[in-house]
């Protein structure tokens, strides 16, 4: 839910303040260290508190032999506000090569243009003359070269594109123009989203009421269906993602009706585990690393169930560490990478096919572009790792019975297993891994940026190591 706090986006929506975009200062994150951050069979370092009884797991094909969650699309995508995307594209005919290189490094993930700016963005040339109202004065007009620049980017990066259209203040002519221009930009698939977080739209003639009224959910859903349906014709047969709800539970009874009447091809909802809107002090590293923050998608499993009942996939089409732009010191910390791995695994197991991480020009953005150079934050490393560990064709399996660890095995489409061990505890955890002489490792810790990578081995197929407190470790089998 990106309302009230996505400061750089909201400023950009006022034409006089477009120059304020990308004023956020951020230093680069260094390359991943060579060390795993683990201790091998000699045990943990002095003073480390570790339970003497190790967690035991055997790296065997039986871990992924039956059932599991099929990975059918890239599990990590991106959601970007229109003004942020326009600023990244720059002023040249094609954007800086570093941007396309970054998207390729992420695995060419699905890219969605949306967020709070979706319902405040007008196509180029649509606004003329003095503004007639507050609403029109605060609209953001796309630069004339936006779609041709985006085409240049997508031709190099190969990302599928979802384009958000304005339902609150837009018109059929706007939607038609945007759809036509988006079609000229897309190179690897195109879908559309109608309106951003319609469950937060204010119902006309009811603003004076100070409490909900009977049938409010149904009335709001009906109005949204009417308005969005009027724009549906502008899209031809293009797939539709939505309804992009901020708090899906508020429309729980109406979601099946919205899906059916708008003929959506992908059910998409938004989900943030924390919020910086009303009380930024509630956004803490401890809160971000809590099981509640990691397991947020599990509480929305009913959304994916509604989608399955309609024969459709479900995704979390906008997410990040905390709504309203996140919080510096938390959202841009290494803890955000640990949270992201947990959150995406939880989402896949809850029936969602993908999580799209949001960019609004704030502290939770996985990376920023400055002077033609990409500056990454710790979250970016986790997104790259997830799309590498969970390629299309992989299967995801929960591994039961691993003492005091959450264990997930990802069977790879070409053979082999990635075993992901999640230590949610405040103490390091000893592990005995059987069935492997050598494994590659990638470790995400809450106080150390980057994926700490390395190798662990044993001549006898019994590898002993410890997993640091509140960290996530992936082990890849080596032939």
N, C-alpha and C positions, 0 to 999 in steps of 0.2 A: 504494500500500500504506500504509494509515493505521493502523499499529499501533505502540504504544510511545511515540509522540511527539505525538499530537494532544491536547495537555494539557488544553485547555479542554473538549473533548468528554468526555474520560475523567473529568474532575472532575464534569461535569454528570451523568454516569451514576450517581454516588453522590448520593442525594437531599439529603444534608446540605450538599452543595457546589454546588447548582444556582445559588445567588446569585453564584458566581464567574464565570458566563458573561459574556462581553463585557467583561472587564477590560482587554483589550488597548488600549493608547493608540495613536492614530494621527491624524495631521493630514490635512486635506483636500488633495486635489490640485487645482490651479487649472485653469481652463478652458483648452482648447487655444489655443496662441498663434497669432497671425495669420501669422507669418513661416513660410516653408517650411524654413528652415535650409539652403537650397541657395544656390549661387552660379550666376547666370545666365551669359550668354555672355561676360561679362568675365573669367570664370575664377575659380579658388579664391583665397582670401585669402592674403596673404603668409605664407610659412613652412609652408604646407600641402604635404605631400609627395604628389604625384599623378603617376601614370604618364602620360607624354606621349601615348600612343596611346589614344584614347577607345574605349570600348565603343560599338558602333553597333547600333541597332535601328530598324525602320520600323514605325510604328503603322498597320497595314493590316488589313482584314478577313481576309486570308489567315492571320493569326496564330490565328484561331479557326474556320477554315473546315471542318476535318474532325476527326472523332474527338473526343477530349477526355473528361474526367471530368464526368459530369452531376451537378449539385448538386440533390438531391431532397428535402433537408430542411435546416433551419438548421444550418450547419456547427459552430456553437458552442452548447452547452447548459450547464446548471448542475447540479452535484451538491452536495447540502447535508446535513449531519448533522442528525438529528432535534432535538437540543437547541438547535442554532444556529437552526434554523427556528422552533422554539417561542419562543425569546427574541425573534426579529425580529417575530413576530406580535403580541407585547405582551400587554396585559391587557384591552384594549378589545374589543368585538365584532368590529371590523374592524381590521386592521393600519394603521400610519401610511400615509397616501397616498403618501409619498415612496417607499415600497418598490414599490408597483404602478407608479409612474411610472418607476422605475429598470428594472424588468423590461420595460416597454413600450419604453424607450429601447434596450434590448438586442435588441429585436425579438421579444418574447414567446418566448424560446427554451425548448426542453424542460427541465423541472425534475425532477430525481430526488432523492428522499429516501433516503439510504443512507449508506455509509461504515461505519466501525467501530461506530457506534451502532446500525446496522441489526439486528445480532444481539444487542443488549442493550436493546432497546426493547419495552416491554409496552404494550398498549392501556390506555386509561383504565379504572380499576376492576378490572383483572385481578389486581393485587397487593393482598392484604389480610392483616392479621395480621403478626406478626414474621417476618422472613426465616428460611427454613429452612436456608439454606446460603450460602456465599460468593457463588455465582452469583446467587441471587435477591437478595442484599443489594446487589449492584452493578448491578442492572437499573434502567433509566430508565423511569418511567411517564409516558406522554403526558398533558398537561393535559386536563381534560374538554372544554374549548372548542377544542381544537387543530383539529379537522376543520372546524368551522363557521367559524373564523377563516380557515383556509386556503381554504375555498370563497369567502369574501368577497374574498380576494386574487386568486384565479384568475378570478373573475367579472370583475374589473377588468383583469387583466393578460393573460388568454387563453393562458397557458402550458399545453402538454400536460404531464401528470403521470405520473411513474413512482414507485411506492411500493415500498420495500424491506421485506421481511418477514423475521422472525427464524427461522432454521433451527436454529441451535445450541441455543438454550434455549427456543424457543417451542413452541407446540402448535397443533393444528388449530383449536381454538376461538379462540385468539388470532388466527390467520391469517384466520379467517372474520370475526371482529369488525373487524379492520383493513381487510379488503377491502370490507366493507359500508360502513364509515365513509369510506373513500377514495372509493368510488363517489359518495357524497353530496357530496364536496368537488370532484371533478373537473368541469371545464366545457369542456375542449377536447381530450379524449382521455385515456385511462387505461391504463397497463400496470403490470406488477409485476415485481419482482426477488426471487428466492428465495435468501437467504443472501448474505453478503459475504465474498469471498475464501476460498471453501471449500478451496482448495489449501493454505491455512495452518492449517486445522483439525487438531488433534492426533488421531490415530487412537486409540481406546480400546484399552487393554491393550498398547500398544506404546511407552508413554512411557519405559520403562526402557532401550529400545534407544538406543545412542549413534551409530548410523549407519543409513542407509537399508537396507531389506531388499528382496529380490526381489519384485516385484509390488506395491510400495507405492503407486505411482501408480494402478494399476487398483483396488486395494482402497479407496483414499481416494475415487476417483471413484464406485465402486459404492455406498459408504456415502452419499455426497452425493446420488446419484440416488435412493436409497431414501428418505432423509429429505425431500428437496425434493419428490419425487413424492407423498409423503403429504400435503403441503400444497397440491399443484396443484389438487385438487378444490375448494378454497375460492375459487378465482379464477373459476370458471365458464368462460366463453370468452374472458376478457380476455387480451390479448397478454402474453407473457413475455419479459423481457430478461435475459440472463445468458450464462454462469455467473459473471460478475464476478470473474474470476481475478486474483490479485495478480501472479503470475509465470506467465503463460500457457504458457511453455516447459516448465514442470514437468508440465503435463498435455497436452503436445502430442499424444501418441498417443491420449489419451482424449477430447479435445475433440469429435471427430465423434460419438462415442457419447453424450456428454452432450447435445449438440444434438438428436440424434435421439430419445432416450428421454424428454427433458423437453418435447419439442415447443415449443422456443423460437421466437419470431417474430423476434427481433433478437439477434445474438450480441454480447455486451458484455464487454470485458475492461478491466483497469486498467493504466495505464502512467505512470510517473514517470521522468524522465531522470536525476535525482539523488536521493540519500537523505540525510536528516538524522538517521536513526534511530541508527546506530552512531557516526558521525563527522561532526558538523556542519561541521567544518573542510573537508570535501570539497565542501561546497556553496559555490561561489564564482561571482562574476559571469563570470569567464573560462570556467568549466565550463559555465555556463548558456548562454553565447553560442557554445559550440563546435559544430562540425557534428554531433558525436555526440549532443548533447542535442537538436538540431533534428531529426535523422533517426531518432530512436527508433522512430516508427511504421513506418518502412521495414523494420526488423528483425522486425516483427510482421505483415508482409504475408501470411504463411502463414495467420494467423487469418482475414483477410478472404477468402482463397482457400478455406478450409474452409467459411466461411459461404456463399460463392457456390456451392460444390458442393452445398450443401443448399438452394439457392434462396432464401437469406436475406441481409439486409443485416447489416453489422458496424459497431459503433461503439466508440470508446474511452470507456467509460461513467464513468470517473473518471480525472482527470489533474490535474497542476499541476507547478510547477517542481521541487519536491523533496518526497518522501514524509516522513511524520511531521511535518507542519505547516509545512514550509519553513523558511526562515531569514531573520530580519530583516536588512535591508541588502542582500539578494539578491532574495528572493521579492517584496518590496514595492518594488523599485527599477524604474526605467525599462527596465533590461535584460530584465525579465520580459515586458514588452510585445513587445520585439523577438523574444524566444524564442517567445512564443505564436503570433505570425504565422507564423514558420517551421514550428513544430510542427504547426499545423493544416493548412497547405499540404502538408506531408509526409504527414500522415494521409490527406487526401483522395486524394493521388496513390497511396498504398499500398492504397487500396480501402476505407478506412473512410468512412462517411458523416457522422460527427459526432464531436466531442470535447466531453465534459462536464467543465468546470473545477470543482474541488472547493472547498467551504467547510467548514472545521472550527473556525473561530474563531481562526485563527492568521495569521501574517504573509503567507501566500500568497492569502488571500481577496481577490477582485477589488474588493470593497467591503464596508463594514460599516454597520450602522444604529446610530446613537447619538442618544438623545433625540428620536426621530422624524425625524432628518435622516440622509440617506445621505452617507457619506464615502467617496470613491472613491480607489483606488490606480491606479498607472500601467497595470496589467494590464487594468483595466476598459475603457480606451480602445481597446485592441487588440481586445477581444471585440466591442465595438460596430462597429469598423471591419470586421472579418472578416464579420460578418453583413450589413453593408451592401455590401461588395465582392462577396460571393458569395451573392446571393439565390437562392431556389429558382427553378430554370429556367436558371441560369447554367451555363456549361461551362468547365472548367479545362484549360488547355493548357500544357505545358512548352515554352518557346521555346528552341530550340537555337542555338548559335553566337554567343551574346552574350559577348564577351570578359570573363573574370574576374568575371562576375556570374551569379547564378541568376535567370533570368527566367521569369515565369509570366504568361500572358494569360488573363483571365476574360471570356468573351463574355457580355454581359448579355442577359437575356431580351427586353428592349425595344429591343435594338440598342446599339451602342457597346461599348467595350472598357475594362477596367481592367487596366493593365500593372503588375505588381509586380516591382520590381528589388531583389534581395537582395545586399548587399555584405558577404560574410563576412570580408573581409580587414581588416587593421589599418591600411590606407591608404585615403584617399578615392579615388574612382574617377570619372574624367571620362566623360561620356556624350554621344553625339550622337544625338538623336532625330529621325528623319525622318518625313514624312507627316502632321505636325500643326502647325497654326499656334498652337494654344492648348491647354493641358492643366491640369486641376486636380491639385494634389499633396497628398499626406499622407505625412509622414515620421515614422518612429519611430526614435529614437536611444537608445543605452544609457545616456546620461548626461543626458537631458532628458525630463522627464515630459510626457505628452500627445502628441497627433498634431499636428505642426507643419504647418499647412495653408496653401495659397496657390495662385498661378497662375504658369505659365511660358508665354511666348509668343514668336513670331518671325513677322515678315511673310513670310518666305521658306519656311516649313515645315521649318526646320532649327533645332531648339532644342538649345543646348549648356548643360550644367550638370554639377555633380559630385554624387555620392552619398557622404555621409559614411562614414567607416570604421565597420564593424560595424553597419550600419543597414539598414532596409527602407523603400523608397519606393514608393508607389502613384501612378500617373498615370492619370487618367480622361480619356478623350477628350471634348472639348467640341464640340457640333454647330456 
